[in-house]
Protein backbone atom coordinates (compact mmCIF):
# COMPACT_ATOMS: atom_id res chain seq x y z
CA UNK A 1 0.00 0.00 0.00
CA UNK A 2 1.33 3.43 -0.94
CA UNK A 3 2.33 5.98 1.65
CA UNK A 4 -0.47 8.53 1.81
CA UNK A 5 -0.45 12.27 2.31
CA UNK A 6 -0.50 13.19 6.02
CA UNK A 7 0.68 9.75 7.14
CA UNK A 8 3.76 9.59 9.34
CA UNK A 9 6.71 8.54 7.19
CA UNK A 10 8.73 5.46 8.16
CA UNK A 11 11.50 5.92 10.68
CA UNK A 12 14.70 4.00 10.02
CA UNK A 13 18.38 3.81 10.83
CA UNK A 14 20.74 3.89 7.85
CA UNK A 15 24.32 4.36 6.79
CA UNK A 16 24.92 7.44 4.67
CA UNK A 17 27.82 9.21 3.01
CA UNK A 18 27.98 11.33 6.19
CA UNK A 19 27.63 8.55 8.76
CA UNK A 20 24.79 6.75 10.51
CA UNK A 21 21.43 8.48 10.92
CA UNK A 22 18.05 7.76 12.46
CA UNK A 23 15.66 9.41 10.04
CA UNK A 24 13.17 11.10 12.38
CA UNK A 25 15.99 12.37 14.60
CA UNK A 26 17.82 13.64 11.52
CA UNK A 27 14.73 15.60 10.44
CA UNK A 28 14.36 17.17 13.88
CA UNK A 29 12.23 20.33 13.73
CA UNK A 30 12.95 20.95 10.06
CA UNK A 31 11.13 20.24 6.85
CA UNK A 32 12.82 17.50 4.84
CA UNK A 33 13.05 16.27 1.26
CA UNK A 34 14.01 12.68 0.52
CA UNK A 35 14.75 12.05 -3.16
CA UNK A 36 15.67 8.63 -4.48
CA UNK A 37 17.74 7.14 -7.28
CA UNK A 38 18.02 3.62 -8.73
CA UNK A 39 21.82 3.57 -9.10
CA UNK A 40 24.97 5.64 -8.68
CA UNK A 41 26.99 6.79 -11.69
CA UNK A 42 23.95 7.21 -13.92
CA UNK A 43 23.56 10.26 -16.20
CA UNK A 44 20.15 11.73 -15.31
CA UNK A 45 20.62 11.16 -11.58
CA UNK A 46 24.01 12.88 -11.64
CA UNK A 47 22.48 16.05 -13.08
CA UNK A 48 19.68 15.90 -10.49
CA UNK A 49 22.03 15.61 -7.54
CA UNK A 50 23.99 18.52 -8.98
CA UNK A 51 20.81 20.60 -9.20
CA UNK A 52 19.98 19.87 -5.55
CA UNK A 53 23.52 20.84 -4.50
CA UNK A 54 23.21 24.16 -6.36
CA UNK A 55 20.11 25.01 -4.32
CA UNK A 56 21.81 24.62 -0.92
CA UNK A 57 21.13 28.22 0.14
CA UNK A 58 17.47 27.95 -0.89
CA UNK A 59 16.91 24.83 1.22
CA UNK A 60 18.55 26.56 4.19
CA UNK A 61 16.32 29.65 3.82
CA UNK A 62 13.29 27.40 4.08
CA UNK A 63 14.55 25.39 7.08
CA UNK A 64 14.53 22.29 4.87
CA UNK A 65 17.02 19.43 4.97
CA UNK A 66 17.60 17.34 1.85
CA UNK A 67 18.78 13.75 1.71
CA UNK A 68 19.34 11.42 -1.22
CA UNK A 69 18.87 7.67 -1.29
CA UNK A 70 20.42 5.29 -3.80
CA UNK A 71 20.61 1.52 -3.73
CA UNK A 72 24.41 1.41 -3.73
CA UNK A 73 26.95 1.50 -0.91
CA UNK A 74 28.67 4.32 0.93
CA UNK A 75 31.97 3.95 -0.92
CA UNK A 76 30.17 4.15 -4.27
CA UNK A 77 28.36 7.27 -3.02
CA UNK A 78 31.61 8.94 -2.04
CA UNK A 79 33.09 8.25 -5.46
CA UNK A 80 29.95 9.42 -7.22
CA UNK A 81 29.88 12.67 -5.25
CA UNK A 82 33.06 13.74 -7.06
CA UNK A 83 31.25 13.41 -10.39
CA UNK A 84 28.18 15.22 -9.06
CA UNK A 85 30.27 18.16 -7.88
CA UNK A 86 32.02 18.31 -11.24
CA UNK A 87 28.75 18.35 -13.16
CA UNK A 88 26.85 20.63 -10.76
CA UNK A 89 29.67 22.98 -9.88
CA UNK A 90 28.60 22.90 -6.23
CA UNK A 91 29.55 20.98 -3.08
CA UNK A 92 27.32 18.07 -2.11
CA UNK A 93 26.64 19.08 1.48
CA UNK A 94 23.77 16.69 2.07
CA UNK A 95 23.94 12.98 2.93
CA UNK A 96 23.16 10.09 0.58
CA UNK A 97 21.61 6.99 2.13
CA UNK A 98 23.20 3.64 1.22
CA UNK A 99 20.12 1.49 0.65
CA UNK A 100 21.88 -1.69 -0.47
CA UNK A 101 19.39 -3.84 1.44
CA UNK A 102 16.46 -1.95 -0.15
CA UNK A 103 14.85 -1.43 3.26
CA UNK A 104 14.25 2.29 2.74
CA UNK A 105 12.99 1.83 -0.82
CA UNK A 106 10.55 -0.84 0.36
CA UNK A 107 9.44 1.13 3.42
CA UNK A 108 8.50 4.04 1.15
CA UNK A 109 6.80 1.62 -1.28
CA UNK A 110 9.18 2.39 -4.14
CA UNK A 111 9.85 -1.34 -4.52
CA UNK A 112 7.74 -4.42 -3.75
CA UNK A 113 8.53 -6.46 -0.65
CA UNK A 114 10.00 -9.30 -2.72
CA UNK A 115 12.45 -7.08 -4.66
CA UNK A 116 16.17 -7.86 -4.53
CA UNK A 117 19.36 -6.76 -6.27
CA UNK A 118 20.43 -9.38 -8.83
CA UNK A 119 24.04 -9.98 -9.79
CA UNK A 120 25.12 -7.64 -12.58
CA UNK A 121 22.07 -5.50 -12.03
CA UNK A 122 21.27 -2.43 -14.13
CA UNK A 123 19.29 0.70 -13.17
CA UNK A 124 16.23 -0.95 -14.73
CA UNK A 125 16.13 -3.42 -11.84
CA UNK A 126 15.31 -0.57 -9.45
CA UNK A 127 13.75 1.86 -11.91
CA UNK A 128 10.88 2.77 -9.59
CA UNK A 129 13.28 4.25 -7.03
CA UNK A 130 12.76 7.67 -8.66
CA UNK A 131 10.64 9.59 -6.18
CA UNK A 132 10.55 12.85 -4.23
CA UNK A 133 8.99 13.03 -0.77
CA UNK A 134 8.43 16.35 1.04
CA UNK A 135 8.03 15.78 4.77
CA UNK A 136 6.91 18.26 7.43
CA UNK A 137 8.46 18.85 10.86
CA UNK A 138 5.64 16.66 12.20
CA UNK A 139 7.24 13.77 10.23
CA UNK A 140 4.15 13.48 8.04
CA UNK A 141 4.22 13.18 4.26
CA UNK A 142 3.09 16.42 2.63
CA UNK A 143 3.76 15.69 -1.06
CA UNK A 144 5.20 12.97 -3.27
CA UNK A 145 6.19 12.80 -6.93
CA UNK A 146 7.50 9.91 -9.03
CA UNK A 147 9.44 10.20 -12.29
CA UNK A 148 10.65 7.70 -14.89
CA UNK A 149 14.40 7.25 -15.43
CA UNK A 150 14.39 9.19 -18.70
CA UNK A 151 12.94 12.42 -17.29
CA UNK A 152 15.09 14.60 -15.05
CA UNK A 153 13.27 16.12 -12.12
CA UNK A 154 12.55 19.84 -12.04
CA UNK A 155 13.86 20.95 -8.67
CA UNK A 156 12.63 24.48 -9.26
CA UNK A 157 9.16 22.91 -9.11
CA UNK A 158 10.09 21.01 -5.94
CA UNK A 159 11.18 24.32 -4.43
CA UNK A 160 7.94 26.00 -5.57
CA UNK A 161 5.89 23.17 -4.07
CA UNK A 162 7.80 23.50 -0.78
CA UNK A 163 7.02 27.23 -0.72
CA UNK A 164 3.34 26.47 -1.30
CA UNK A 165 3.24 23.83 1.43
CA UNK A 166 4.96 26.05 3.96
CA UNK A 167 2.77 29.04 3.11
CA UNK A 168 -0.38 26.94 3.31
CA UNK A 169 0.62 25.50 6.69
CA UNK A 170 1.59 28.90 8.09
CA UNK A 171 -1.30 30.99 6.75
CA UNK A 172 -4.15 28.45 6.52
CA UNK A 173 -4.73 29.14 2.82
CA UNK A 174 -4.54 27.22 -0.45
CA UNK A 175 -2.61 28.13 -3.58
CA UNK A 176 -3.83 28.15 -7.19
CA UNK A 177 -2.18 26.49 -10.18
CA UNK A 178 1.35 27.70 -10.95
CA UNK A 179 1.42 29.81 -7.78
CA UNK A 180 4.69 31.40 -6.69
CA UNK A 181 5.54 33.47 -3.62
CA UNK A 182 3.95 36.93 -3.76
CA UNK A 183 0.98 35.95 -5.91
CA UNK A 184 -2.63 35.85 -4.74
CA UNK A 185 -3.71 32.90 -2.61
CA UNK A 186 -7.03 31.10 -2.29
CA UNK A 187 -9.22 31.75 0.76
CA UNK A 188 -10.55 28.50 2.28
CA UNK A 189 -14.24 27.84 1.64
CA UNK A 190 -14.83 27.50 5.39
CA UNK A 191 -13.82 31.15 5.96
CA UNK A 192 -16.77 33.56 5.76
CA UNK A 193 -16.65 36.69 3.60
CA UNK A 194 -16.71 38.77 6.79
CA UNK A 195 -13.73 36.96 8.30
CA UNK A 196 -11.92 37.03 4.97
CA UNK A 197 -12.32 40.79 4.73
CA UNK A 198 -11.09 41.21 8.32
CA UNK A 199 -7.97 39.16 7.59
CA UNK A 200 -7.17 40.05 3.98
CA UNK A 201 -8.96 43.34 3.34
CA UNK A 202 -10.15 43.38 -0.25
CA UNK A 203 -10.46 40.06 -2.04
CA UNK A 204 -11.71 38.88 -5.43
CA UNK A 205 -14.69 36.54 -5.73
CA UNK A 206 -14.09 34.64 -8.96
CA UNK A 207 -16.76 32.04 -8.19
CA UNK A 208 -18.84 31.53 -5.04
CA UNK A 209 -16.30 28.89 -3.95
CA UNK A 210 -13.17 30.56 -5.41
CA UNK A 211 -11.96 33.70 -3.68
CA UNK A 212 -8.49 35.15 -4.13
CA UNK A 213 -6.60 37.57 -1.92
CA UNK A 214 -3.13 38.87 -1.23
CA UNK A 215 -1.49 37.74 1.97
CA UNK A 216 -0.97 40.52 4.52
CA UNK A 217 2.56 41.88 4.32
N, C-alpha and C positions, 0 to 999 in steps of 0.2 A: 504494500500500500504506500502511495506517495506521501511525502511529508507535506502537510497542509499549512496554508497561511495561518498564522497565530498559534501554531503548535510550538512547544518547546523543542528546540533542535537537540539532537543527540549530544551527550557529553562523552568525551573519550580522552584517553591519554595516547600521545603519539610522539614519535621521533621526528624532528624537523631539521632543516639546515641550520637552525639556530639553537638546537638542543631539544630537550623533552618538554612538552607542554601538556597541561590538562585544559581542554578547550574552553569550558565555561570560566575557569579561573583566568585564562589568557584573555578572554573578552573583557572581563571585569565590568566596569561601568560604561564601557564604550559601545558604539555601534561596531559591527564587524561585517566584512565581506569575505566569504570563502568562495574561491573560484578554482575549478578543477580541470585537470588535463590528463589525457590518456597515456602520454609517454613523454619523457624528456627528449631533447634533441630532435624536435619536430618543428617544421617551418612556421606554421600558423601560430602554434603555442608560443614560440620564441618571440614573435612580434607582439603577442598579447601580454606576456610578462613584461616586456619592455615598455609597453604602454602604461601598465599599472605602475611601474617604477617611476616613469616620468611624472605621474600625478601625485607623488609623495606629499607635496605641500598641501594639495587639495584634500587628501584624506585627513591630514592632520587638522586642517581648519574645521573639519566637520566631526572631529572626535571619533574617527572611524579607523579601525585597524583592518588591514588586509592580510590574507593568508592564502597561499596557493596549496593545492594538493595534486600530486602526480603519483602514479603507481610505479614508481622507481625508488631506489634507495638514496640515502643521504649523500653518499659519495658521488653518485650520478648527478644529484641536484647541485652539489658544489661545483662540479665541472661545467654543468649547463649554465649556471649563473654567469660564468665568464662570457659565454656567448650572448646571453640576454643583455648584459651590460654593454657589450660591443654593439649590438643591434639597436638597443634603446637609447644609448648614450646617457644612461643614468644608473646610479647604484641601486642594487636590489636590497633594500633595507628591511624587507618583510620576510618572514619564514616560509618555507615550502615543506609541507608534510610529506613524509615518506610512507606511502600507503601500499607497501609491497604485499601485505596480507589482505588488501582490499577491504579492510574492516570499515574504514571511513566511507568509501564509495558505496558499500552495501548499506551502511547505517543511514545514509542520505538517499537511498533508493536509486542510485545511479547505475547500479549493477544488481542482477538477481542474486539471491542467496547462494545459488550453486555455482556462480562464476569462479573461475580460477585463471591463473596466468600460465598458459602453455609454454613449453620450451620453444625458443625461437619466435616468440610472439611478435606481432606487429601492432601498431596503434589501433588497427581495426578490431582487435580482440577486446579493447576497452573503449570503444568509440563513444559510448554513452557517457563517459566521464568528461562531460563538456558543459558544465553547469555553473551558474552564478547564484549564490544565496546571500541575500542581505538580511542581517540578523540584528534585532534591537538590543539595547542594554538589558532588557528583561529576558534575553536568551530565546526569544520567540522569532520564528521565521516571518519576515515582513514581505519578501518578494523573492521569486526564483525565476530564472530564465535558463533554457537549454538550447545549445547550438550544435549543428553538425560540424564535423571536422574541417569541412571545406570553407566555412564562413567564419572569419575573424570577428570576435566580439567588439562591439562599439562601447568602449569604456567611458566615452563622453555621455552616452545614454545611461550607463550605470550610475555615473555621477549625478546626472539629472534626476534619475529615479530616487537616489539617496536624498537629494535636496527636497523632493516632493514628499517623501516619507517623513523626513524630519520636520518639515513645515506642517504637514498634516497632523502629526503627533503633538507638536507644540501649540498649534493654533486652533485645533479642532475644526479643520476645514477639509475640503477636497480640492483636487486640482484638475483642470480640464486637459484635453489632449494637447500634447506638445508644450505643456507649461514649462516655463523657466522662472527662476527667481526674479521677482519684481513685477511679474504679470498678475492680472486679476485671478482671484481664486473663486471657488464655488462655495456658497453658503449652504450648510447642511439643511436638508428639508425640515428637520425637526426644530430648527430655529425660526421663531416667528418674525414677521416683517418688523414688528416693533423692536424686538431684541436685536435684530440685524442692524437696524438703523442706529440703535444706541451704541453698538460695537463698531460698526464700519462707517457710519455716516451715510452718504449716498451710496446706493447700489443699483445695479441694472437687473430688471426682471425680464429675462429673455423668454422664458416660459414659466407657467405657474410653479413648476418644480425645478427651474434652472435660474438661479440668481447669482450674479457675479459682483464682486467687490474688490477693492484694493485693501490689502492688509494695512492696519495702522502702522505708521512709521515706528 
